[in-house]
Amino acid sequence: MKLVAAALTLGVAIVTLVTPKVLSAELSAPIPSLNMPPDLQQLFQAEMRELLLGTQRIAGALPVANWDGIADSAMAMRNSYVLEQKLTTAQRHDLENLPEQFKVLDEAFHRRAEKLAHAAQAKDAETVSFHFSRLLDTCVACHSAYAKTKFPNFRSEGGAEHRH
């Protein structure tokens, strides 16, 4: 249990120290690797800002067992799904042209957020920690593949990003 508390504290510290810098500068830059039209790009950027805030709220709520806060934030993250918003016909067409792997990662993220919410509703700390970790893994996988310009510290050459 002490190890879980230490890991959560470290996670909260990382999210709290790193994300304000990312939020202010990185999220306003275009997403060149996905080649989205500006209107769709703005929708995704708005979603990313909300998701980042959600991860911050969850990171702060987890060490104090604020299950309702975690569940609420996770469900808001699940429901922020751009692919389920009211979109124009042109925007839907543009979404269809996004890389399939991007769509898979996006869907996996939102499914994981829902699982996280259910674990929080069950007040299951171990499962909440697991799903939160996997949620962040999905962020890293997507940003490593599709936001290299924004997040240049994610490297993909030689499998360097997956070392233990």
C-alpha positions in Angstrom: 0.0 0.0 0.0 2.9 2.4 0.7 4.2 1.7 -2.8 0.9 2.6 -4.3 0.7 5.8 -2.3 4.2 6.7 -3.3 3.5 6.0 -7.0 0.4 8.1 -6.9 2.1 10.9 -5.2 4.8 10.9 -7.8 2.2 10.7 -10.6 0.4 13.7 -9.1 3.6 15.7 -8.9 4.5 14.9 -12.5 1.0 15.8 -13.8 0.9 19.0 -11.7 4.4 20.2 -12.6 4.4 19.4 -16.3 0.9 20.0 -17.6 0.6 23.7 -17.0 3.6 24.3 -19.3 2.1 21.9 -21.9 -1.4 23.4 -21.6 -0.3 27.0 -22.2 2.1 26.5 -25.2 1.8 23.1 -26.7 -2.0 22.7 -27.0 -2.5 25.8 -29.1 -0.1 24.6 -31.9 -1.5 22.9 -35.0 -1.5 19.1 -35.3 0.5 18.7 -38.5 0.9 15.0 -38.6 -2.9 14.4 -38.8 -3.5 17.1 -41.5 -6.9 18.1 -40.1 -8.7 21.1 -41.4 -8.6 24.1 -39.0 -12.2 23.7 -37.7 -11.7 20.0 -36.8 -8.3 20.8 -35.4 -9.9 23.3 -33.1 -12.4 20.8 -31.9 -9.6 18.3 -31.1 -7.5 20.9 -29.4 -10.4 22.0 -27.2 -11.0 18.3 -26.3 -7.3 17.9 -25.5 -7.3 20.9 -23.1 -10.4 19.4 -21.3 -8.8 15.9 -21.1 -5.6 17.4 -19.7 -7.6 19.2 -17.0 -9.5 15.9 -16.3 -6.3 14.0 -15.8 -5.1 16.7 -13.4 -8.3 16.5 -11.4 -8.1 12.7 -11.3 -4.4 12.8 -10.2 -5.4 15.1 -7.4 -8.5 13.1 -6.4 -6.9 9.6 -6.4 -4.5 9.9 -3.4 -7.4 11.2 -1.2 -9.9 8.6 -2.4 -12.3 11.2 -3.8 -14.2 8.5 -5.7 -17.1 10.8 -6.8 -14.6 13.4 -8.2 -12.7 10.7 -10.1 -15.9 9.2 -11.5 -17.3 12.6 -12.5 -14.0 13.6 -14.2 -13.6 10.2 -15.9 -17.2 10.3 -17.3 -16.7 13.9 -18.5 -13.6 12.7 -20.3 -15.5 9.7 -21.8 -18.2 12.0 -23.0 -15.9 14.6 -24.6 -15.5 12.2 -27.5 -15.1 14.4 -30.6 -16.3 11.6 -32.8 -19.6 11.6 -31.0 -20.2 15.3 -31.2 -22.6 17.1 -33.6 -20.4 17.6 -36.7 -21.0 18.9 -40.1 -21.0 16.5 -43.1 -17.6 17.9 -44.1 -16.2 17.3 -40.6 -17.5 13.7 -40.6 -15.8 13.1 -43.9 -12.6 14.6 -42.6 -12.8 12.3 -39.5 -13.2 9.3 -41.8 -9.9 10.2 -43.5 -7.9 10.3 -40.2 -5.5 7.4 -39.8 -7.2 4.3 -38.6 -4.7 3.8 -35.7 -5.5 7.3 -34.5 -9.2 6.5 -34.4 -8.4 3.2 -32.5 -6.4 5.1 -29.9 -9.0 7.8 -29.5 -11.7 5.2 -29.0 -9.6 3.2 -26.6 -8.9 6.3 -24.5 -12.6 7.0 -24.1 -13.4 3.4 -23.3 -10.7 3.5 -20.7 -12.1 6.7 -19.2 -15.5 4.9 -18.8 -13.8 1.9 -17.1 -12.0 4.3 -14.8 -15.3 5.9 -13.8 -16.9 2.5 -13.1 -13.9 1.5 -10.9 -14.2 4.8 -9.0 -18.0 4.3 -8.5 -17.0 0.9 -7.0 -14.4 2.6 -4.8 -11.8 0.1 -6.0 -8.5 1.9 -5.5 -6.4 -0.7 -7.2 -8.6 -0.9 -10.3 -8.8 2.9 -10.4 -5.0 3.2 -10.3 -4.7 0.6 -13.0 -7.2 2.2 -15.4 -5.7 5.7 -14.7 -2.3 4.4 -15.6 -3.6 2.7 -18.8 -5.5 5.9 -19.7 -2.2 7.9 -19.5 -0.5 5.1 -21.5 -3.0 5.8 -24.3 -2.2 9.5 -24.2 1.5 8.7 -24.5 0.9 6.2 -27.4 -1.1 8.7 -29.3 1.1 11.7 -28.7 4.2 9.6 -29.6 2.7 8.7 -32.9 0.6 11.8 -33.9 1.9 14.8 -32.0 5.7 14.4 -32.3 6.1 18.1 -33.3 4.2 19.2 -30.1 5.9 16.6 -27.9 9.4 16.1 -29.2 10.5 14.2 -26.1 8.5 11.2 -27.2 10.9 9.2 -29.4 9.9 6.3 -31.6 13.1 5.3 -33.2 14.5 2.0 -32.0 11.7 1.4 -29.5 13.3 3.8 -27.1 10.0 4.8 -25.6 9.3 1.3 -24.1 12.1 0.5 -21.7 11.8 -0.6 -18.2 
